[in-house]
Amino acid sequence: MCQILSLAVSLKEKKMIAVVQRVSAASVVISGAVKGQIEKGFLVLLGITHTDTPEDLDWLAKKIVGLRVFGDHEGKMNLDLKTVGGNVLLVSQFTLHANTKKGNRPSFIEAARPETAIPLYQKMIEKLSLELEKPIETGEFGANMQVSLCNDGPVTIIIDSKNRI
């Protein structure tokens, strides 16, 4: 049985961040109903901050789809998502921008407000779909979601939009 994953990432600067997990299966359930599910591919947890731009989306979408972390015929991580026919389940997760410096109650001040984050999240759905050349599955922005996955490997990679060099 697969476990539900909870992942906290400490961030020092404002940036769009994606936690990319190679999965054999993943799903999002909201109020008892499956909203999105995939088999082989990536579960992507996306944290958007108020300084992110459409350029961050473009770069991040290409980076995600181009990640060569699937095994080739020799078992080496050498193949990308498109080559293996993989899918994407994209979940918005503002808690990736939690600041835990003071006290035990996290601050989410660096996370983008919905009026900024929702259009960027929707644009990321479009960008990933274009890059992958097929529709992607999603969670629901702002909903209480139960995310389940079977992390394959395990392979978990954190990518931030401001660390391009």
N, C-alpha and C positions, 0 to 999 in steps of 0.2 A: 504494500500500500504506500502510495506517495505521501509525503509530508507537506504541510502548509509551511511556507517559508516566510520568515520575518527578517528583514535585513536593514540594519541601520548603517548609514554612511556619514561620517563627519566631514564637513566641507569647510574650507578656510576662505575661499573666495566665491563670489557670485558667478554661477555658471550653470548651463543646462547640463544635466547629468543623465546618463542612461546606464542602468544595471542590466546587462545582457546575459541571460542564462540559456545555455544550450539545453534543450529539453527533448525528451522522447514523448512527452505529453504535458499539456498545461490547460487550465481552464479558469474562468472567472464566473462565480455564482453570485447573483444579487437577489435577495429576498427569496431564496430557494430555487430560482430559475437560472439556467445556464445562459450567460450573456455572450460569452466567447469561449472557443476552445480550439486547440490545435493538437496535432500529433508532432512529428519531428520538426524542429525549428528553434526559434528564439522566443522566450518570454522576455519582454523589454519593459522594465519599470522606468518611467520617465519623470524626472523632476525638473520643473521649469521655474526659473527665477525671473524677477521683474526686469532684469537687464538683458534678457535673451532676445535674439533677433531672428528674422527669417533666414539669414545667412548661417546662423548656428544650426537651424533645422536642416538646411541643405547638406551641410558638412556631416552632421551626425547621421542622417538617413543613409548617405552614401557609405559612411564608415561601418554602420551596422550591417547593411546588406553585403558589403564587401569583406566582412570578417571571415578569414579562412581558418575555421576551427572545427571543421568536420573531417573525419578520417578519409584518406584516399585508399587506394588498393593495397598500400603498404601499412595502413593504419596510422599514418602521420597526419596531424592536423594541417591540411593543405587545401581543403575545398570550402567554397563559400556557400551561402544559403541558396542562391539560385541554382548552382550546379547540382546540389543534392535534392532539389525540389522541396525545400523547407518552407515553413510558414512563420508568420509573426503574430504574436498576441501582445498588443501594446496596452499598458496600464499606466495611467497617470498616477503619480505618487508624490504629493507635496512633502511628505515626511522625509524625503531624501535631503531636504534643505533644513533639517532640524539643527538648531544650535543648542548645545547642552553645556555651554561654558559655565553658566550661573545656575546653581540649584539643580533640582531634579525634574523640573517641569520644562520640557523643551520649548524653545521659541521657534516659531515658523515665519518670522518677519521677512526672511529672504525669499520665501516661496512667493511666486507670482500670485496676485489676486485673480479671482476667476475671470474678470473682464479682460485681463491680459493673457492668462493661461489657457482659457478655453479656445480662443482662435488659434493659438500656437499648437495646442494639442491636436486640433482638427487638421491643421496644416501638416503636422507630422504624420497623421494617418494618410493623407494624400501623398506626401513625399515617399513614405515607405512603400505604399502601394505602387507608385510609379516606378521606383527603383527595383522592386521585386517583380514587377509586371503582373501582379495579381492582387486581389483584395486581401486585406489583412483583418484579423480579428481584434476586438478591443474590449476593454472594460467600459465603465461609464464614469465620466468625470464627476467627481464629488460624491459618488455613491459609496456606501459601505459594502465592500466587496470581499468575498472569500476567494483567495487566489491559491490554487493548488498546482503543483508541478512535480514532475519527475526530472530532476536535474541530471542530465546525461554527462557522465564523466567523473565527478562534477566539473563543469566548465562554467565559471562566472567571471565576467569581465566588466569593469567599470570604465566608462568612457565619459570624459567631460569635454564640452565644446570649447573651452578656453585653453586646452592643452593640446595644441595642434603641432607643435614643433618637435 
